[in-house]
Amino acid sequence: MWNLPITNCLLGYFDPGSGSLVLQALVGGSAGLMVFGSYVWKLVFGQFQHR
């Protein structure tokens, strides 16, 4: 077969602490975007209902 050297380069890893931090940031960020989107939705389309 091919006689090429196999190099396994380990650039980084997620331990449970940093993995939990990343997951928490993703969940919190998506919740924040949903709240902001709801605010903008009510702000923009709420003006059409009052006329």
C-alpha positions as CSV (number, residue, x, y, z in Angstrom):
1,M,0.0,0.0,0.0
2,W,1.0,3.6,0.5
3,N,4.1,4.1,2.6
4,L,3.2,7.6,3.9
5,P,3.9,8.7,7.4
6,I,0.8,9.2,9.4
7,T,0.9,12.3,11.6
8,N,-1.7,12.9,14.2
9,C,-1.7,16.5,15.2
10,L,-3.6,17.3,18.4
11,L,-4.3,21.0,18.3
12,G,-6.6,21.2,21.3
13,Y,-9.3,19.5,23.2
14,F,-12.4,20.2,25.2
15,D,-12.4,19.1,28.7
16,P,-15.8,19.0,30.5
17,G,-15.3,22.5,31.9
18,S,-14.6,24.3,28.7
19,G,-17.1,22.2,26.8
20,S,-19.7,23.2,29.3
21,L,-18.7,26.9,28.9
22,V,-19.1,26.7,25.1
23,L,-22.5,25.0,25.4
24,Q,-23.6,27.5,27.9
25,A,-22.5,30.4,25.7
26,L,-24.4,28.9,22.7
27,V,-27.6,28.4,24.6
28,G,-27.4,31.8,26.2
29,G,-26.6,33.5,22.9
30,S,-29.5,31.9,21.1
31,A,-31.9,32.8,23.9
32,G,-30.6,36.4,23.7
33,L,-31.1,36.5,20.0
34,M,-34.7,35.2,20.4
35,V,-35.5,37.8,23.0
36,F,-34.0,40.5,20.8
37,G,-35.8,39.2,17.7
38,S,-39.1,39.3,19.6
39,Y,-38.5,42.9,20.7
40,V,-37.7,44.0,17.1
41,W,-40.7,42.1,15.8
42,K,-43.0,43.9,18.2
43,L,-41.4,47.2,17.6
44,V,-41.7,47.0,13.8
45,F,-45.0,45.3,13.4
46,G,-46.6,46.9,16.4
47,Q,-46.7,50.2,14.6
48,F,-48.9,48.8,11.8
49,Q,-51.6,47.6,14.3
50,H,-52.1,51.1,15.8
51,R,-53.1,52.7,12.6
